[in-house]
Amino acid sequence: MTSSAASGEPQDPQPEVRLRADAERNRDRILAAARRLYATEGLGVSMASVAREAGVGKATLGRRFATREELINAVFADRMDAYAGAVAEALADPDPWRGFTGYLTAVCAMQAADRGFADVLTMTFPAAKALEARRTEAYNGFLELIARAKNSGHLREDFVSADLVILLMANAGVIAATGDAAPDTWRR
């Protein structure tokens, strides 16, 4: 027991972590709207557009997500978990080459499914700490994938981690250029 409780003084109440029901609904609407817009238009979407799509005011959006990075972090947290999971799955494959190529296919598929995620993979967000931590975790796993694939003799010795960024940028360009007309072109 603390000394204030023992002396009969009121204790500081624990801060309430749950949002009011209407605030939670607004947060969910904002996240859903941002996911839709980012997936179809990329990260260039303005915060005002997200608020408009969600049917809330800019002030409401600002109360839930003070910065663009906070919103991006919340929207893409699950996708970054899947991205890190793809590395873990690839590392678990006993065949280093199959793990490496399976990882590349999985990441390119993630990009194709969500244009915003394609942007997230080729940009950095220093203020989005959780997102960047997951990216770093995935990157470190990818470095191990490269080493394993090289050691197996299947991957060229001159392949470097920066080549992944080039691949992702190229894939993002293919996705943007082919869009709805040929949505599976990225597989080539």
C-alpha positions in Angstrom: 0.0 0.0 0.0 1.3 3.5 -0.8 1.8 6.1 1.9 -1.0 8.2 0.4 -3.4 5.3 0.6 -2.3 4.5 4.1 -2.8 8.1 5.2 -6.3 8.2 3.8 -5.4 10.6 1.0 -7.1 9.9 -2.3 -4.9 8.2 -4.8 -4.5 9.5 -8.3 -6.9 7.6 -10.5 -5.5 5.5 -13.3 -6.0 7.1 -16.7 -8.8 5.6 -18.7 -7.4 3.9 -21.7 -10.7 3.0 -23.4 -12.2 5.6 -25.7 -15.9 6.6 -25.4 -18.1 4.5 -27.8 -18.5 7.4 -30.2 -14.8 8.2 -30.2 -14.0 4.6 -30.8 -16.4 4.5 -33.8 -14.8 7.7 -35.2 -11.3 6.1 -34.8 -12.5 3.0 -36.6 -14.1 5.0 -39.4 -10.9 7.1 -39.8 -8.8 3.9 -40.0 -11.1 2.3 -42.5 -11.2 5.4 -44.7 -7.4 5.8 -44.6 -7.0 2.1 -45.5 -9.3 2.5 -48.5 -7.7 5.7 -49.7 -4.1 4.5 -49.1 -4.8 1.2 -50.8 -6.2 2.8 -54.0 -4.4 6.1 -54.1 -1.2 5.7 -52.1 0.2 7.7 -49.3 -0.1 11.0 -51.0 -3.7 11.3 -49.8 -4.2 14.4 -47.6 -5.4 14.2 -44.0 -8.3 16.3 -45.1 -9.3 13.7 -47.6 -9.1 11.0 -45.0 -11.4 13.1 -42.7 -13.8 13.7 -45.5 -13.9 10.0 -46.5 -14.5 9.0 -42.9 -17.2 11.5 -42.4 -15.5 13.3 -39.6 -14.1 16.8 -39.2 -10.4 17.6 -39.4 -10.4 18.3 -35.7 -11.7 14.9 -34.9 -9.1 13.3 -37.1 -6.5 15.4 -35.3 -7.6 14.3 -31.9 -7.3 10.6 -32.8 -4.1 11.0 -34.9 -2.1 14.1 -34.3 0.3 13.5 -37.2 0.2 11.8 -40.6 2.9 9.3 -39.3 0.6 8.3 -36.4 -2.2 7.5 -38.8 0.1 5.6 -41.2 1.5 3.6 -38.2 -2.0 2.6 -37.1 -3.2 1.8 -40.6 -0.2 -0.3 -41.6 0.6 -2.0 -38.2 -1.0 -5.3 -39.3 0.6 -5.2 -42.7 4.0 -4.6 -41.2 3.4 -7.6 -38.9 2.6 -9.7 -42.0 5.8 -8.3 -43.7 7.9 -9.4 -40.7 6.0 -12.7 -40.6 6.9 -13.3 -44.3 10.6 -13.0 -43.4 10.1 -15.4 -40.4 8.3 -17.9 -42.7 11.1 -17.6 -45.3 13.8 -18.2 -42.7 11.9 -21.3 -41.4 12.1 -22.9 -44.9 14.9 -25.5 -44.9 15.6 -24.6 -48.6 17.3 -21.2 -48.6 16.5 -20.4 -52.2 12.9 -21.3 -51.9 12.7 -19.2 -48.7 14.3 -16.3 -50.5 12.1 -16.4 -53.6 9.0 -17.2 -51.5 9.7 -14.0 -49.5 10.1 -11.9 -52.6 6.9 -13.2 -54.0 5.0 -12.6 -50.8 6.3 -9.0 -50.5 5.5 -8.2 -54.1 2.0 -9.7 -53.6 1.5 -7.4 -50.5 2.5 -4.4 -52.6 0.0 -5.5 -55.4 -2.8 -5.8 -52.9 -2.3 -2.4 -51.4 -0.8 0.6 -53.1 -0.2 2.4 -49.8 1.7 -0.5 -48.5 3.8 -0.4 -51.7 4.7 3.2 -50.6 5.3 2.2 -47.0 7.9 -0.3 -48.2 9.9 2.2 -50.1 9.7 5.1 -47.7 10.8 5.8 -44.1 8.7 7.3 -41.3 11.1 8.2 -38.4 8.2 9.4 -36.2 6.3 6.1 -36.6 8.4 4.2 -34.2 6.5 0.9 -34.2 6.3 0.7 -37.9 10.0 1.4 -38.3 10.9 -1.2 -35.6 9.0 -3.9 -37.6 10.7 -2.7 -40.8 14.1 -3.1 -39.1 13.2 -6.5 -37.8 12.1 -7.6 -41.3 15.2 -6.0 -42.9 17.6 -7.9 -40.5 15.8 -11.1 -41.4 16.2 -10.3 -45.1 19.9 -9.9 -44.6 20.0 -13.4 -43.2 17.9 -14.6 -46.2 20.5 -13.1 -48.6 23.4 -14.7 -46.8 21.6 -18.1 -46.8 20.7 -17.9 -50.5 24.3 -16.9 -51.4 25.8 -19.7 -49.2 23.5 -22.2 -51.0 25.0 -21.1 -54.3 21.7 -19.9 -55.8 22.0 -16.2 -55.3 24.6 -14.1 -57.1 27.4 -12.9 -54.9 26.9 -9.3 -56.0 23.3 -9.1 -54.7 23.0 -6.6 -51.9 20.1 -5.6 -49.7 19.7 -2.3 -51.6 18.6 -4.5 -54.6 15.4 -5.3 -52.6 14.5 -1.6 -52.6 15.1 -1.4 -56.3 12.9 -4.5 -56.8 10.2 -3.0 -54.7 10.3 0.3 -56.5 10.2 -1.5 -59.8 7.3 -3.6 -58.7 5.5 -0.5 -57.4 5.9 1.0 -60.8 4.5 -2.0 -62.6 1.6 -2.1 -60.2 0.9 1.6 -60.8 1.3 1.4 -64.6 -0.9 -1.7 -65.1 -3.5 -0.9 -62.4 -6.9 -2.4 -63.1 -6.1 -3.2 -66.7 -3.7 -6.0 -65.9 -3.6 -6.5 -62.1 -1.5 -9.7 -62.2 1.3 -8.2 -64.3 3.5 -7.9 -61.1 3.8 -11.7 -61.0 6.0 -11.6 -64.2 
